[in-house]
Amino acid sequence: MDTPLNTVAVVGLGTMGTGIADVLTRAGREVIGIDISEQAAHRAVASLEASTARAVARERITEEERRDILARFRTFTDLQAAADADLVIEVVPESYELKQQVFAALDAIVAPTAILATGTNALSVTRLAAESTHPERVLGLHFFNPAPAMKLVEVVSSVLTAPPAVEAVTRLALDLGKEPVAVGDRPGFVADGLLFGYLNQAAAMYESKYASREDIDAAMKLGCGLPMGPLELLDLIGIDTARTVLEAMYTDSQDRLHAPAPILGQLAEAGLTGRKAGRGFYTYEGPGSSVVVPDAQTRATAAGTSAGREIRSVGVAGSGTMASGIAEVFAKAGYAVVLAARGLEKAETAKSRIAKSLSRSVDKGRMTAEARDETLARITPAGALEAFAEVDLAVEAVAEDLGVKQQLFASLDKICKPGAVLATTTSSLPVVACARATSRPQDVIGMHFFNPAPAMKLVEVVRTVLTADEVHATVREVTAKIRKHPVDCGDRAGFIVNALLFPYLNNAIKMVQEHYATLDDIDAAMRLGGGYPMGPFELLDVVGLDVSLAIEKVLHAEFRDPGLAPAPLLEHLVAAGCLGRKTGRGFREYARR
C-alpha cells in the first residue's frame, strides 16, 4: 500500500466514472476503464477526446500532451483487466448486491497490495469491507459530479481500513489537485449527509403546496447565494438516486428529516427521475437536456390577477442596519420615504448611514453624485411614528420580539390612513400575530428582506389567511418596482429560506458534536462539494449564534419534529456568550477590532 498509485482501474464508465478517468489520465496515471457495456466504453473514450480537444483549443494543454493523455486511457469489458492495478475505484450503480459482486470478483483478480475503493455516497463501506478477503484495503473514495471541476474528495475509512491505504489515496487526491476530507463511514458522509436532508425538506415543502417549485428554487439561490435551487439540484442528481441516499440515511439515523418525502417515491416509480428522463420536478426539452420547458405547473403570467393599490410614499420604522437598508432601497427606486425611529437623533443617524452607503456607490461608479443627492432628499427622518399618517405603505424593521412588533402594529393601526398597507420584515415570527394586533388584519402582510437589503435581491412575500388579495398584489408590484425578486409563501415559521437553511446548519453542528468531522472539514466539504458560498460554521458565526438558536427554537416549536431541536452544542455556546464574530468568538475565534 506504500507504492505509488500509478495504475488505476475505474469500474463503471457512466458520467462519474468517465469524469474520474479524465482527472486521473490528465494527472499522468495509467487508467484502465472497465464497463460491461462496450457502448459505455466508447462514450467514455469519446468524452475524453472531446474534453482534451477543448483543452487544446483553450491552450491549456498541447496537442502532444493530449496524445499522451489519450494513450494512457484503455477500456475493457472484463474485470480481469484490473489485474495489474494499484488502485481500483468502482462507480457502478448504487446497489449493494452489485457492488458486492464487483468486490468479490476483484478479490480474486488484483494483487493483495492493491487498494479497493468504492465511490458510493449512501451504502456501507464497512459492510463491503467486511465481506472482502482483505478488508484492510477497502475504503470509500467519493468524488463529486462533475469530477473534473469539483475539488472535493471524501476519503471514507471503515473501522477495518488500514491507515496506509488512507494515506495512499489521500496523497493521490492531492496529486490530482483535489482537496481530500477524511470522514467516517455513515450514509451521505459529510457533504451529502447535510445536503440531502435539505433537499428532502425542499421536496416536502413543494409537495405540501406551501410554495411553488420556482419560488423555492429562487429563494435559496437569491437568499443563500447557492448555484442551484434544491428542486433543480434534485433533478440533476436524479430523483431515484436521491431517494436511495435518503433511505440509507434514514435507516442509519431514524431522523424523520431523512425519511424520503413521498413525492420522491412517486416521481421515481413513475420514471420521472429528473434531467436524465426529461422530466422530474421540472420538464426538459428531452432526456439528458438541461433546458427547462413550460408545463402544466408553470406559473401563469400576472394578467388577470388582482390589481394592487397605488403606492407613492413609504414609512420605514426602525433605526438599525436593516431599517436603513430598506429605506435606501425604496428611496433609490423613487419613493418618498419617512424613516422613523425612537427619537429624531436616531433617525438622523440612520439617514447618515444611508448617506455613507450611497457615497460608497458613487465612489465605485455605481451611481452619480446627483442621483445620490436626489435619493437622500427623498428620505425624511422622524422621531415618532405619527409621521406615518399619510404613507401608503408602512414597513416595520424593529427588534425581532413579538411583543415589540405587536405594540408597534397597534400604533400603526391608529396612525396610518385607511387603505395603507402594513408590512413586517420578521424572519421567524408569525405575521398573523402582528395582523391581529390591528383592526385591519386584511391590510397586513410579511415583506421579509435579506441583509444587506440594498444588495440582496430576494424578498419573501408572506400572506396570512387574513391578507387581502389586493394587498398581496400591491406588495408584489412594489417589490418588482424596487428591483427585488418576490417569492410567495405562507405564514409559517422560517418561511422558505430559514425553514430550509437552519435545519441544515443544525445538522452540521450535530456532526461536530458527535465528533464525526471537524469544523474545517465540514466547511470545506460544503463549499467545495455543495457549491455553498460559505461553510455552515462560517455562516453561523456571521449570522450570530444567538440569532441562530432563536430561529431553531421557533422552527422546533412550530413543527414539533425532534430532528429540529437545537443542537446542545449551540445552546452551550450561546449560554457561554460565544455568539460569533460580534463577540470575537463563536465556533471559531476572531481578532478583536
PyMOL commands that set and color helices and strands:
alter all, ss='L'
color gray80, all
select helices_A, chain A and resi 15-26+38-57+63-71+79-82+96-107+125-130+135-137+163-175+191-207+213-224+230-237+239-253+256-258+262-269+275-277+321-332+344-363+369-377+385-388+402-415+431-435+441-443+469-481+497-513+519-530+536-543+545-559+562-564+568-575+581-583
alter helices_A, ss='H'
color red, helices_A
select strands_A, chain A and resi 7-11+30-34+73-76+87-90+115-118+138-143+152-157+179-184+283-284+292-293+313-317+336-340+379-382+393-396+421-424+444-449+458-463+485-490
alter strands_A, ss='S'
color yellow, strands_A
deselect
rebuild
show_as cartoon
